[in-house]
Amino acid sequence: MTSRVTVHRIDPQDPAGAEAVLDLDQLVWADDLRTPREVALADTPTRAAWIARVDGEDAGIAASWDIELSVPAAGDGASLRPVEGLTWVGVHPDHRRRGVLTALIREHLRWTRHEQGRPISVLKASEPGIYGRFGYGVASSTMMSSFARGTTFAAPPAVRELADATTLRTRTASPEQGRRWHELARECARTGAGHVVRSAQDSERLLLDHPESRGSREPARLVWATREGRDVGVAHFHRSPKWSEGRAEGRVGVFFLLSADAGARLALAERLVDIDLMATTEYWVAPDDVLALWLPSPRSVGGSGMTDNLWLRLVDLPAAVAERGHAADVDLVVGVRDEILPDNARSWRWTATGGTGAVSRTDATPDVTLDIGDLGAVWLGGQTLAARTAAGFVAEHRPGAVAELDAALRTAVGPVGTIDF
């Protein structure tokens, strides 16, 4: 007998709905249940959640955070746009391979486009093999970096001057600093594409640190960077003490580092790699992060290799194109494949003038044919269409067309690494 999958919208503010979502989440993710239940309930997403049922039995969950994403602006920098942050995706062990995940993501994408009017959905993937088939592309990448204590960053004199003019103050993380964090995060996000900014309410919860969930590490700390009376950066970190044969081998784990300019980033980085009794400082950095560029070579950055960071899915192509800046004028026809959202799947005349882009429906023969996921991969500047063409994903029907669209979507630097959600 064929099972019937249904998806039901849950209000996370409803106690019964939040309980059901948390119960399934803790089973799917093998939760150790150390965090008090009332605390875990308070950390459930506040915007939207869904429960999938198979023949009436709870079988899977998904949720969405209310977030902003910095997308490339015309010229330098970026602009903040409201997007949906897909999260808490999981399927009950008894109901895998029965279409539950597909039903949940389809409903999330439908809701994002038609009920919320937001053109983009993003996620952080725990398993990388899942989301490409739903039209998501890897929009940014990061590498786990390990800096030895006393690492020297060879920043130019102008950056050093800014760093020297920056004051640092360390505080224990607390929800009371959430609004301050949120305001600074929105300011820093305009410096480059790829920043995820959680809501002011979520920022307060982000800075709430519970003893039951931290293990052997200390309470989370914040080090604020200020200059001329205003915030220019902040780092969220914790220390994990360790001793070996009488030597201090502690580790500093940096959850996130925000900076409004290179001087603030240098000042924060130098503080984080020079803390008493700590041997290493670990942090996720993007390929174009100045912290990596100030070292002699990529080999100087210890740690693990590159990994995916932010996955991006264009839900409403015309709206997304209108919100994104273009680096060059363009006029060509792009054929888009989208197996889940048919409104995107057609030929589009893609134009841009003076940094502003638009697409309109056309019956003309495409100059380029690609999948909606290809556009997600290049949207923040982390990949190029030329590379995806060489890999066989993108088809060029008119010579030079891929280069023209690449030039329009070019960014001055690659996307940043961004906060989890």
PyMOL commands that set and color helices and strands:
alter all, ss='L'
color gray80, all
select helices_A, chain A and resi 15-28+37-42+93-95+100-115+131-134+157-164+175-189+200-206+211-214+262-272+290-293+298-300+317-323+342-344+372-378+385-390+401-409
alter helices_A, ss='H'
color red, helices_A
select strands_A, chain A and resi 5-10+48-54+57-72+78-91+120-123+137-138+141-148+167-172+196-198+221-227+230-240+243-244+247-248+250-259+278-285+302-308+311-314+330-337+347-353+356-361+368-371+395-396
alter strands_A, ss='S'
color yellow, strands_A
deselect
rebuild
show_as cartoon
